[in-house]
């Protein structure tokens, strides 16, 4: 850390726009984004194509960040018993 403006320290790892943008997303946007993506995942309905259904869930889960039992329940909730067997 090097001295920055005011009372803030300058962090050289934020010197590129990409790194700075990742940090902004992680700190401020991710919480609201997680809620929004979880709500979108709740709206997904299985319509007969398992690959499309799973792909939609996986794409939204990149931002939602579900793991473990919560992820399993979210995916399996709409599936038919024949598919689960």
C-alpha positions as CSV (number, residue, x, y, z in Angstrom):
1,X,0.0,0.0,0.0
2,X,1.2,3.4,-1.0
3,X,-0.2,6.7,0.3
4,X,-3.2,7.8,-1.6
5,X,-5.6,10.8,-1.6
6,X,-7.0,11.9,1.7
7,X,-7.0,9.3,4.3
8,X,-7.2,6.4,1.8
9,X,-4.4,4.1,1.0
10,X,-3.5,3.4,-2.6
11,X,-3.6,-0.2,-3.5
12,X,-1.6,-1.0,-6.6
13,X,-3.6,-4.2,-7.3
14,X,-6.5,-1.9,-8.3
15,X,-4.3,-0.1,-10.9
16,X,-6.1,-1.9,-13.8
17,X,-9.7,-1.2,-14.7
18,X,-10.6,-4.9,-14.8
19,X,-9.3,-5.5,-11.2
20,X,-11.1,-2.4,-9.9
21,X,-14.4,-3.5,-11.6
22,X,-14.1,-6.9,-10.1
23,X,-13.7,-5.4,-6.6
24,X,-16.7,-3.1,-7.1
25,X,-18.9,-6.0,-8.2
26,X,-17.7,-8.2,-5.2
27,X,-18.3,-5.4,-2.6
28,X,-21.4,-3.7,-3.8
29,X,-23.3,-5.3,-6.6
30,X,-22.9,-9.0,-5.6
31,X,-25.4,-8.9,-2.7
32,X,-28.2,-7.4,-4.7
33,X,-27.2,-9.5,-7.7
34,X,-27.4,-12.7,-5.7
35,X,-30.9,-11.9,-4.6
36,X,-32.0,-11.1,-8.1
37,X,-30.4,-14.2,-9.6
38,X,-32.0,-16.4,-6.8
39,X,-35.4,-14.9,-7.6
40,X,-34.8,-15.7,-11.3
41,X,-33.8,-19.3,-10.5
42,X,-37.1,-19.7,-8.6
43,X,-39.0,-18.8,-11.8
44,X,-37.3,-21.5,-13.9
45,X,-39.8,-24.2,-14.9
46,X,-38.8,-27.6,-16.3
47,X,-40.4,-27.9,-19.8
48,X,-39.2,-31.3,-20.9
49,X,-35.5,-30.6,-21.8
50,X,-33.2,-31.4,-19.0
51,X,-30.1,-29.9,-20.6
52,X,-31.8,-26.5,-21.1
53,X,-33.1,-26.6,-17.6
54,X,-29.8,-27.3,-16.0
55,X,-28.0,-24.8,-18.2
56,X,-30.3,-22.0,-17.1
57,X,-29.7,-22.9,-13.5
58,X,-26.0,-23.2,-13.9
59,X,-25.7,-19.8,-15.6
60,X,-27.8,-18.0,-12.9
61,X,-25.9,-19.8,-10.2
62,X,-22.6,-18.3,-11.3
63,X,-23.8,-15.0,-9.7
64,X,-26.1,-16.5,-7.1
65,X,-23.4,-18.7,-5.6
66,X,-25.5,-21.6,-4.2
67,X,-23.6,-24.7,-3.1
68,X,-24.3,-27.9,-1.4
69,X,-27.8,-28.9,-0.3
70,X,-29.3,-25.5,-1.2
71,X,-28.1,-25.9,-4.8
72,X,-29.4,-29.5,-5.0
73,X,-32.8,-28.5,-3.7
74,X,-33.0,-25.6,-6.1
75,X,-32.3,-27.8,-9.1
76,X,-34.4,-30.8,-8.1
77,X,-37.5,-28.9,-7.0
78,X,-39.1,-28.7,-10.5
79,X,-38.0,-32.1,-11.8
80,X,-40.2,-35.1,-12.1
81,X,-39.7,-38.2,-9.9
82,X,-38.8,-40.3,-13.0
83,X,-35.8,-38.0,-13.8
84,X,-34.6,-38.0,-10.2
85,X,-34.5,-41.8,-10.1
